[in-house]
Structure formats: structure tokens, C-alpha cells
Amino acid sequence: MNRLRELREDKDLLQKDIASLLNIDQSNYSRYELEKINIPIETLHKLADFYHTSVDYILYRTDIRNPYTKSIICEEDVPYEEDKVKQTN
């Protein structure tokens, strides 16, 4: 089953309910669930927030339904600009 459909049905919602939340037509939302069109990244973020999950879960990149916590991100994984790092010496 499609993840978006699964998430929506778990909340006993209709496609038109989610479409309204996203300010799009129900037919457009249906295309997302049927994987006929790509979902814009802003919409993915809204859906992940609404369903309290991660974009990765919606996109089948993980089977972990819970959203990521900030503690999962390692300091090395966060890019930074050297000239903006304060010198402590």
C-alpha cells in the first residue's frame, strides 16, 4: 500500500481532507497517492509534519515511522563555513 494512503487512512481521513490542508485539488492529491506526479518538497514537509513522521518515511527511504530527533544528526554531518567559526584562542 502507498505510504501516503496508509498514513491518511490511519487517521480516518479522506483525500479531500488532506487536499484541503494542502490547498490543492483532491484530484491532484490523488495523483500523489497514485505516484503519478512528484510531490513538491514543501508539500512533503507539510505532510511529514502533519503525520508526525519523516519525509524519508513517506518516500520509502526508511521503515521507521517516527520523525527524526535532533540528536540523530551528528555534528560532523552539519556543514559550516570556516570563516564563520569563532576562534577560541
C-alpha positions as CSV (number, residue, x, y, z in Angstrom):
1,M,0.0,0.0,0.0
2,N,1.1,3.5,-0.7
3,R,2.6,5.3,2.4
4,L,0.5,8.4,1.9
5,R,-2.7,6.4,1.7
6,E,-1.7,4.4,4.7
7,L,-1.0,7.5,6.8
8,R,-4.2,9.1,5.7
9,E,-6.4,6.1,6.3
10,D,-4.8,5.6,9.8
11,K,-6.3,9.0,10.7
12,D,-9.6,8.1,9.1
13,L,-9.3,11.0,6.6
14,L,-10.4,11.3,3.0
15,Q,-8.3,12.6,0.2
16,K,-10.3,15.8,0.1
17,D,-9.4,16.4,3.7
18,I,-5.7,16.3,3.0
19,A,-6.1,18.2,-0.2
20,S,-7.8,20.9,1.7
21,L,-5.0,21.0,4.3
22,L,-2.5,21.4,1.4
23,N,-4.7,23.9,-0.5
24,I,-4.8,21.7,-3.6
25,D,-7.5,19.9,-5.6
26,Q,-8.4,16.4,-4.5
27,S,-7.6,15.1,-7.9
28,N,-4.1,16.5,-7.6
29,Y,-3.7,14.8,-4.2
30,S,-4.9,11.6,-5.7
31,R,-2.1,11.7,-8.2
32,Y,0.4,12.0,-5.3
33,E,-1.0,8.8,-3.7
34,L,-1.0,7.0,-7.0
35,E,2.6,8.2,-7.6
36,K,1.6,9.7,-10.9
37,I,3.3,13.0,-10.2
38,N,6.2,14.1,-7.9
39,I,5.3,15.7,-4.6
40,P,6.9,19.2,-4.2
41,I,9.4,19.3,-1.3
42,E,7.4,21.9,0.6
43,T,4.3,19.6,0.4
44,L,6.4,16.7,1.6
45,H,7.4,18.7,4.6
46,K,3.8,19.7,5.4
47,L,2.7,16.1,5.1
48,A,5.6,14.8,7.3
49,D,4.7,17.4,10.0
50,F,1.0,16.7,9.8
51,Y,1.5,12.9,10.2
52,H,4.4,13.3,12.7
53,T,6.7,11.3,10.6
54,S,9.7,12.0,8.4
55,V,10.0,12.8,4.7
56,D,12.2,9.7,4.4
57,Y,9.4,7.5,5.7
58,I,6.9,8.9,3.2
59,L,9.5,8.4,0.4
60,Y,10.3,4.7,1.5
61,R,13.8,5.6,2.5
62,T,13.2,4.2,5.9
63,D,10.7,1.9,7.6
64,I,10.9,3.9,10.8
65,R,7.7,5.8,11.1
66,N,8.7,8.2,14.0
67,P,10.2,11.5,12.9
68,Y,13.9,12.1,13.4
69,T,15.1,13.8,16.5
70,K,17.8,16.4,16.5
71,S,20.1,14.1,18.5
72,I,20.3,11.8,15.4
73,I,22.2,14.5,13.5
74,C,25.9,14.3,14.2
75,E,27.9,17.5,14.4
76,E,30.2,16.3,11.6
77,D,27.1,16.0,9.3
78,V,26.3,19.6,9.7
79,P,28.1,21.8,7.1
80,Y,29.6,25.0,8.2
81,E,31.6,27.8,6.8
82,E,35.1,28.0,8.2
83,D,35.3,31.8,8.2
84,K,32.2,31.9,10.4
85,V,33.6,29.6,13.1
86,K,34.7,31.6,16.2
87,Q,38.3,31.2,17.3
88,T,38.5,30.4,21.0
89,N,42.3,31.1,21.4
